[in-house]
Amino acid sequence: MNEQLIVDYKNFLNNGKTERECVEQIIKMAGKKGYKDISKFKKLSPGDKVYITKMNKAVALFEIGFEPIEKGMNILCAHIDSPRLDAKQNPLYEKDCITYMNTHYYGGIKKYQWTTIPLAIHGVVVKKDGKTVNVVIGENNDEPVFCISDILPHLAQDQMKEKASDFIKGEDLDVIMGSVSPANTENLTKEEKKELKEKSKKTVLALLKEMYGIEEKDFESAELEIVPAGKARDMGLDRSMILGYGQDDRSCAYSSVAAMLEMHAGKRTTCCLCVDKEEIGSVGATGMASNLLENMTAEIIALTEANYSELTLRRCLSNSYMLSSDVNAAYDPMNAGLYDKENASLLGGGVTFQKYTGSRGKSGASDANPEFIAKVRAAMYDSNVTYQMAELGKVDQGGGGTIAYHAAKYGMNVLDGGVAVLSMHAPWEITSKEDISQMYECCKAFLGLN
């Protein structure tokens, strides 16, 4: 097991609880290895290292190979967004002396898992003058945390009769931001009563103004994400596992970036692409369903070829290999009936390859061809990488998609591979340290494919 990799990975999780924070970390890591922003180059030559960002929420690293780029690239691709709660556009309100932040959940979550746990706020507020204010509250021991309340068991008879998907409503996932003691208004004047109105909310806004210089209207141009507060930790007496937020899919993203920074391109240009919005369908300008990869590759071609050609772009993408790195649902012995055990990934069993993902009749799958899988298998064998072949749960039980089919539309060979995760999409997810180490070795081997 690569002990230093595990230490660095946990630090990445701790400091990268949003897409923006992940991109910032990746750029810092890349800078130490000689990568520069593409704007610094007028021409790219073999061996040059460059990065391209999009809206501070997606990033791609490229190292130029010796072959013409139209022969294709070796691409590692993962997503850096994770399920969470997002603050609404007009989030703050006071109700009976308690101030709340109104939220909208992001991605597939079990809503009840987000109540009564310590939460932190991460994100940015962009003021009218264009100044960006970074916000992080709730991660240091001397900082306050936040929470969503729930009903005590003594009064929950009606709640407990509802389906698990319904007994916590999405509109009820509002975060407690502050409170004041109820005031006796019986002998107060009209002006004094007016002063007491929304006193808790006013206090919260005053503190935000003092801490960050932001006004209530600034929430209109804010991106605030509510995430579990606290650090990734070793799990189990044997310390064989990691308990942490956002391991779907930052376990794969970090492994991919670390491998990219360790390897050197040979014949083929190499690329590590970290995208946003996978948890909500890969939509938007920073998601894989956009022209993000196509546009970034076009920028590389424009600096490597004497004359830019659309045909070169098409050939490059069609001839590329991609490891679409996303996590797989680890076999859970406590819920064995949900899995086809012979086709399930085991925690600690190494990298999990999935020929196809999707649900039911392979809906939403790219379904990798066996010739390409054989090539990848050979590379894993040569590099002594431990791997397993699996799918996500029993047929008709559910399933899940990845970004693979968005890349496959270019005609490239794509295979899903990633880390097995227990409690996927929960606020705290479980991975095996051995699987993280094997994923790193897998990514290095994949970058060396010819």
N, C-alpha and C positions, 0 to 999 in steps of 0.2 A: 504494500500500500504506500502511496505517495503522501507522507505525513505533511510536508510543507504545502502541497496542493490543497489539502483539506483545511489547513489553517487559513490559507489565502481565500479559499472558497467561502468559508464562514464569514470572513471579513467583507467579502463582496456582498453576501446576503445582508449583512448588518448595515452596510452603507449604500445599498441599492434597493430600496423598497419601492421605488417608482421607476418608470422607464427613463425619465430624465436623469435620475441619479445613476442608473446603470450605464447610460451613454457617457456620462461624465467620467465614471470610473474607467470604462473601456478606453476612452481617449487618453486618459492619464497613463494607463498600462501600455498602450500602443506607443505613446510618445517616448517612453523609456526604452523602447525597442527600435527606435529610429523611424517610426511612422510619422508622416506629416500630412497636414490638410491638403487636399487636392489643389486648392487655390495657390499653393506655393510652387506648383509645377507648371512649366510651359510645354514640357515634353517628358514622357515617361519611357524609361529604358529597362531592360532586364535587371532585376534585383531591386528596383525602386519600390518603396513601401509607402502607401498612401491610404488615407481614410476619407470617407464622405459621410456627412450626416444629413438628416432630414428632420427639420423642425425640432431638433434636440431630443427626438424620441425614437429614432432609428439610426443605425450606423453600420457602415460596411468597411472592412479592412481588405485591401488588395496588395498582393506582392506580385510584381510582373515577372512572368516566366520567359524562357528563351524561345519557345515556339511562337509562331504567329497566333494571336489571340483567337482568331476564327476557329482554331482547332479545339477550343473549349477551355473551360476552367474547372478546377476542383473547388466546390462550394460547400462550406459548412453554414447551415442556416438554422437559427433558433429564434424563439420570441422572448421578449423581456417584459411583457405585461403579465400581470397576475390578477386573479379575482380580488375584489376589494369593495369599498364603498366610496363614492364620489360625492363631494358637496354639491348641492344644487346651486342654481344661479343666484337665487335669493334665499340663502340658507338659514339665517339667524332669526329665531322668533322666541318669544317668552310666553310661557303658559303656566299660570298659577305659581309664579315666583321661581320657576326653573327655566333656564335658557337652553335651547336645543339648536343643533345644527342639522338641518334637513338634508337627507342624503338620497342617492339613487344607486342601488347596487350595480356592480360591473362584473359581468361574467357569470358563470354557473356556480352558485353558492347554495348551501343549506342555510337559510336565513337565521334559523335558531342558533347556529353555531357562533354567531357574531354578537350575541347578547352576553352581558356580564363578564366580559374579558377586557383587560386593559388595552386601550387603543391609542394610537399616535396619529398626528396629522402631518403629512408631508406634501409639499407642492410648491407652486409659484403663484404669486399675485402680480399682475402686470398693471401698473398704474396708467392713467391717461397720458402721461408724458412719455410712455414707453419704457419706463424703468421697471425692471423685473426684480421682485422681492422674493427671495427664497425663504420658505417656511418649513421648519421642522420643530414640532413640539411633542414631547412625550417619550423621548428615547433616553435621555440622561436621567440618572437617579434623582437629581435635584429638581427635575421638571415635573409638572402635573401630567397625568394621563387622563383619558376620557373613557366613557363607557356608555353602553345602551342598556337600559334597565329591563327587567322582566318581572313577571308576576310571581309572588311567593306561592309555594305549593298549596298553602292553606286556602287560597282564593282561586286556584287554577282549575277547578273542576270542569268548567265549561271549555276552557282552553285545551285541556288534555283530551277532550272528546273529538277535537278537530284533527284533520290530517296534518302530518308533520310539515307538509309544504304550505299549509295555510295558517297554522296557529301563531306564527309571527308574520305579519303583513309587511310587504316591502315599504309601505309608507310609514311603518312604525319603527324602522331602523334609523331612528334619529338619535344623535349623539348628545349626551348631556355636556354642556359647556360651562355651566355655572349656576348658582342659586343665591337667593337672599331669603332672610327670615320674613315670614308674613308680618305685615305692619297692622297695627290697630288704627284704623282711619276714622274712628267714630268722632273724635274731636278735632280733626284736621280741617284746615281751610281748603278751598277749592284749589288754590295754587299749590299748597302742600301735597294734596292728593295727586295733582298733575305731575309734581316732581317725583313722586313714588312710582308712577306708571312706568312699567318696563324697566325698573331699576336694575334688575339682574342683567338684562340685555345691554343696557347702557354701560354697566360695569365691564362686561366682556368686550364691548367695542372700545372702551377707553383703554383697556389693557392691550388690545391688538394695535391700537394707535401708538401706545407707548413702546411696545416691543418691536413693531414692524413698520410703523408710519402709514398704516393702511386705514381707509375709511370703509363704511358699509357698502358704498357704491362700487368699491374696487372689487367686490366679490363677483361683479358682472364679468370681469375679465380675469378670473382666477381659475386655477386647476389644482384643487386640493383633494388629496386622496387620503382616506382614513384606512389605516392598516393596523395589524396587531403590533402593540408596543413590546419591545424587548429584543434580545439578541438570539441568534442561532446557537444551539447548545449541543454538546455531545449527549447522546441518548443511550441508556442501558448501562449497567454496571461494567460491561466490557468495553464501553465506549465505541461500539461498532457502528452506531447509527448517528444521524444528524436530525435534530428536530428544529425546524425553522420555517419562517414564512416565505412564500414565493418560490419554492423550489421547482414548481411548475411555472416557468420553464427555465428558471435561472440556473438550475443545475446543469442543463445542457448548454445554455448560453455561455456560462463561465468556462466550462470544459472546452468549448469550441474556441473561444477567444484565447485561452491559455495555450492551447495546441497551436493555433495560428501564430502566436508570438514566439513560439519555440522552434517552429519549423522554417525551412528556407525553400522557396519555390525552385523547382527544377525546370523541366520542359514546360509544364503547364502553369499558367497564372493561377494563383490561389486566392480564395476570397472567403471571408467570414462575415456573414450578414446577420445582424440582430434586428428583428422587426417588432413592431407594435401591433396591438389590436387583435391578436389571434384569438383571445378569449371571447371576442364578440363577433367573430366571423372574418377576421383579417381585413376589415373595411378601412376606409379613410386613406389619407395621403401617406400614412406611415405603416400601413398594413400590407401584407403580401399580395392581396388581391388587386392592389394598385399597380401602376407601372414603375414602382420603386426600383426593382432589380434591373429592369430594362433601361431606365433612365441613368442609373448609376453606371451600368456597363457601357452605355453610350459615351459617357464622359471619359471613361478609361480608354475606349477605342479612339476617341478624338485626340488623345494625347500619345497614343502608341503607334498609330498608323499615319502615313504621309497624307492620305486622303480618306476622310471619313466615308464609310459606306453602310447603308442600311442592311445590305446583304451580309456584310461582315458581322454586324450585330446579331442578325438572325442565325447565322452559322455558329457564332460563338455560343449563344444560349442553347441551341439545339445539340451541340457537341459537348456540352458541359455535363459534369457529374455533380449531383447534390446529395449530401446527407441531411435530410430534413430531421433535425434533432428535436424531439419532443418526448415527454415522459410517458411511461406506460403504467397502468394500474397494477401494482404488485399484488400477487396472490395473498389473500387474507384468510388464514386458517379459521378465523372466527366467523367468516361468511363464505365458507367454501362452496356453497351451493350456487353462488353467482358466477363461478369460473369453470371453464373446461381446463382442469388442472394440467393436462398434458400440453396445453397451448397457452399457459399462463406464465407470466414473468415472476421469478422468485427474487425476493429481496436478497441481495448479495450474490446473485447469479451472473453478474456481469452485464455488459451492454445488452439492451433488448432491441432486436430488430423486428420490425413489423412489415411484412410484405404488403399489407393493405391495412387501412384503418376504416373509418366510416361506421355505419350502423346498419343492422338488419341485412338487407341485400347488398352490402358493400357501398351503400349510398355515401357519396362524398369521399371516395377512396381514389388513389392514383394507381394502386396495384402494380408494384415494381415487377419488371420482367426477370425471369430466372437467370438469364445470361449475366445481367448486371449484379444480381445477388451473388452469383458464383464468383465474380471478380472481387466483390467486397469480402466474401468469405475467405478467399485466398489471401487477401491482404491482412485480414485478422489473424489467420493461421501463421503467416510469416512473421507477424509482430507479437505473437503470443498473447493476443487479446482474448479474454474470456467473453463469450457472448451467448445469448439465448434467443430463440425465435418464439414470438408470442403474438397474441391478439388481446384486445381489451374486453374481457368478459365473455360470457356465453353468447352464442348467436341469439338474436331477438331479445337479449336481456337489456341492451342499451347500446353502448358503443361511444365513439368519439372521433372527431376529425383532427387533422393537422394541416399544416401549410403545404404539404407535399403536392396536392393536386393543382395548386396555383402555379407552382414551378413547372409541373409536368406539361402545362399548356404550351410551353415553348418547345416541347419535343425532347427535352433532356431526360437522362436517366436519373430517377429519384428513388431513394430508399429511406423509409422512416427508421430512425434509431435513437434510443435515448436511455434514460435512467428509470428504473422501477420505483414507484412511489406508493407508500401507504398513506391513507387519509388524504388522497389527492383533492385539491380545491378546498380543504379545510383551512382555517386560519393558521394552523401549525401542521406542517407536512413532514413525513418521515422518509429518509433515504438511507441507503447503506454507503458507508465510506468507501468500501471496496468497489461499488458500482460507479461512484464518482471518479475514482482512480482509473478504472477500466474505460470509462467514457472518454477521458482525456487521452489515453493511449489509442483508443479507437479513432478519435479525431485526427491524431497525428498520422496514423496509418492511412486514413482516407485521403489526407492531403497529398500523400505520396503516390496515389494511383496514376497510372499511365494509360 
